[in-house]
Amino acid sequence: MAMQMGVFGQTVENQPLEIEETTTDSQTPARVILFNDNWHTFEEVIGQLIKALGCDTDKAGAIALEAHTTGKALVFEGPMKDCLQINSVLEEISLITQIEI
């Protein structure tokens, strides 16, 4: 290893930086959250929730109503890979979402 003079005359070894890798296991439970907005109609949100989740109108309507009345709603909880897929479908019409770990 080569030695260099650092700031203030200290000897510094040229060593590769150690970078700690953090990975998110695709099976780590995560949650998709939908936030209320003032741009989408209930029908648009319900339709996109049905598309994203493959659920019925009643379940999608309940999620949309919760987001509307409380400001946010839990859409899905499960593996990260599923959360990413569901989130992607919701974002197709620019719904405001977040994935929580």
C-alpha positions in Angstrom: 0.0 0.0 0.0 1.3 3.4 -0.9 1.7 6.0 1.8 0.8 9.7 1.2 1.0 12.8 3.3 -2.4 13.9 4.3 -3.6 17.3 5.6 -1.5 18.5 8.5 1.4 16.2 7.6 -0.2 13.0 8.8 0.7 9.8 7.0 -2.3 8.3 5.2 -2.5 4.8 3.7 -4.3 4.5 0.3 -6.9 1.9 1.2 -10.1 1.1 -0.7 -13.1 2.6 1.0 -15.3 0.0 2.7 -18.9 0.5 1.7 -21.5 -1.2 3.7 -24.1 -2.7 1.4 -27.7 -2.7 2.6 -30.1 -4.7 0.5 -33.8 -5.1 0.9 -34.7 -8.8 0.7 -37.5 -9.3 -1.8 -39.4 -11.3 0.9 -39.1 -8.6 3.6 -42.6 -7.5 4.6 -43.5 -4.1 3.3 -46.6 -2.0 3.0 -48.1 0.1 0.2 -49.8 3.2 1.4 -52.2 5.3 -0.7 -52.5 9.0 0.1 -55.6 11.2 -0.5 -55.4 13.8 -3.2 -57.8 16.3 -4.7 -57.3 15.3 -8.4 -58.6 11.8 -8.8 -62.3 10.8 -8.6 -63.4 7.9 -6.5 -64.1 6.0 -9.6 -60.6 6.5 -10.9 -59.0 5.4 -7.6 -61.3 2.4 -7.2 -60.6 1.3 -10.8 -56.9 1.5 -10.3 -57.0 -0.3 -7.0 -59.0 -3.2 -8.6 -56.4 -3.3 -11.4 -53.5 -3.3 -8.9 -54.9 -5.7 -6.4 -57.3 -7.8 -8.4 -59.9 -7.2 -5.6 -63.6 -6.5 -5.8 -65.3 -3.1 -5.9 -66.2 -3.3 -2.2 -62.7 -3.7 -1.0 -61.3 -1.1 -3.4 -64.1 1.3 -2.4 -63.3 0.8 1.3 -59.6 1.6 0.7 -60.4 4.7 -1.4 -62.9 5.9 1.3 -60.3 5.4 4.1 -57.7 7.4 2.1 -60.3 10.1 1.5 -61.4 10.4 5.1 -58.2 9.8 7.0 -55.6 11.1 4.5 -54.1 7.7 3.8 -54.9 4.0 3.6 -53.0 0.7 3.7 -53.4 -0.9 0.3 -51.3 -4.0 0.7 -48.9 -5.6 3.1 -46.5 -8.4 1.9 -43.3 -9.2 0.1 -41.4 -6.2 -1.4 -41.6 -7.5 -4.9 -45.4 -7.6 -4.7 -45.4 -4.1 -3.1 -43.3 -2.8 -6.0 -45.7 -4.2 -8.6 -48.8 -2.9 -6.9 -47.3 0.5 -6.4 -46.3 0.6 -10.0 -49.8 0.0 -11.1 -51.2 2.7 -8.8 -48.6 5.2 -10.1 -49.8 4.6 -13.7 -52.4 7.3 -13.1 -50.2 9.4 -10.7 -51.8 8.3 -7.5 -49.7 9.4 -4.5 -48.2 6.3 -2.8 -45.4 5.2 -0.5 -43.8 1.9 0.2 -42.9 1.4 3.9 -40.5 -1.2 5.2 
